Amino acid sequence: MRSRPSSGRRRAATPPEFLIDRSLSQVSLPAALIGAGLIVRTLADVYGEQTAQETDDATWLALAGERGWVVLCKDDRIRRRPAELQALTYGKVRLFCLTNAQLTFAEQEGVVPGKPAQDHPGEPEARSGCVRHPQDRMARLWPR
């Protein structure tokens, strides 16, 4: 039995939802991204303040994968630790990591995933494993 032919109309794409790791700003960065029209959660929003501090990375990464959230973090070691790497891989987690741990909150606020690819034709589309460098360029770090 065949499915009905498409009416030719495309379904509206669901906007991505973001989860911000505790390594990034928990107030100013989420506020800036929400102000840009994005759907944003912090670990404290999801787990409560105390539990968010106690929840290991593999657990919240697995949840992000289950719910299809895009993760924003500053912990470059996540892609090297076995438990976190398994959660990333198994959950097909989309992750943007700011590898420059010295970025100020003001510099972090300027980071909106996908923006460099839109502003700079010819650059790869923003996708999992990409990092926005201060020089406005993207580099795929994982998986190689």
CORUR-V354569 format. One record per pair of residues at least 12 apart in sequence whose ideal C-beta (glycine too) atoms are under 8 Angstrom apart, sorted by sequence separation. I is the first residue (numbers start at 1). J is the second residue. D is the distance in whole Angstrom. If there is no record, write none. Layout:
BEGIN
<<I,J,D> <I,J,D>>
END
This chain:
BEGIN
<<30,42,6> <43,55,7> <114,126,4> <126,138,6> <129,141,6> <20,33,8> <47,60,7> <98,111,6> <113,126,5> <127,140,8> <129,142,4> <46,60,7> <123,137,7> <124,138,6> <129,143,6> <18,33,7> <96,111,8> <123,138,6> <26,42,5> <79,95,8> <116,132,6> <120,136,7> <124,140,7> <43,60,6> <46,63,7> <61,78,7> <78,95,7> <96,113,5> <113,130,8> <115,132,8> <119,136,7> <120,137,8> <26,44,6> <57,75,7> <79,97,7> <78,97,7> <113,132,7> <18,38,6> <20,40,6> <22,42,8> <116,136,5> <18,39,7> <19,40,8> <20,41,7> <22,43,5> <57,78,6> <76,97,6> <111,132,5> <116,137,7> <117,138,7> <16,38,8> <17,39,4> <18,40,5> <19,41,5> <20,42,5> <21,43,7> <22,44,8> <65,87,7> <71,93,6> <73,95,7> <75,97,7> <116,138,6> <15,38,7> <16,39,7> <17,40,8> <18,41,7> <19,42,8> <20,43,7> <61,84,6> <65,88,8> <71,94,7> <72,95,8> <73,96,8> <74,97,7> <76,99,5> <15,39,6> <17,41,7> <19,43,7> <57,81,7> <70,94,5> <71,95,4> <72,96,5> <73,97,5> <74,98,5> <58,83,4> <62,87,5> <65,90,7> <66,91,6> <69,94,8> <70,95,7> <71,96,7> <73,98,7> <74,99,8> <76,101,8> <57,83,7> <58,84,5> <61,87,4> <65,91,2> <70,96,7> <72,98,8> <19,46,7> <56,83,7> <57,84,5> <61,88,6> <64,91,7> <65,92,6> <74,101,6> <107,134,7> <41,69,7> <58,86,7> <59,87,8> <62,90,7> <65,93,4> <58,87,4> <62,91,5> <64,93,5> <74,103,7> <22,52,6> <57,87,7> <61,91,6> <96,126,7> <22,53,7> <103,134,7> <61,93,6> <96,128,8> <99,131,5> <94,127,7> <95,128,6> <98,131,7> <100,133,7> <74,108,8> <94,128,4> <95,129,7> <96,130,6> <97,131,5> <98,132,7> <100,134,6> <93,128,7> <96,131,7> <21,57,8> <92,128,8> <96,132,7> <21,60,8> <72,111,8> <19,60,7> <72,113,7> <99,141,7> <29,72,8> <70,113,6> <97,141,7> <19,64,5> <24,72,6> <24,73,6> <17,67,7> <19,69,4> <21,71,7> <23,73,6> <24,74,5> <79,129,8> <17,68,7> <18,69,6> <19,70,7> <20,71,8> <21,72,7> <23,74,4> <17,69,5> <18,70,5> <19,71,5> <20,72,5> <21,73,4> <23,75,5> <16,69,8> <17,70,7> <18,71,8> <19,72,7> <20,73,8> <21,74,7> <16,70,5> <18,72,6> <21,75,6> <88,142,8> <89,143,8> <79,141,7> <79,142,4> <76,141,8> <24,98,7> <38,112,7> <29,105,7> <36,112,6> <28,105,5> <32,109,4> <16,94,8> <28,106,8> <29,108,5> <33,112,7> <25,105,5> <28,108,8> <29,109,6> <28,109,6> <25,108,6> <24,108,6> <25,109,7> <18,113,8> <16,113,8>>
END
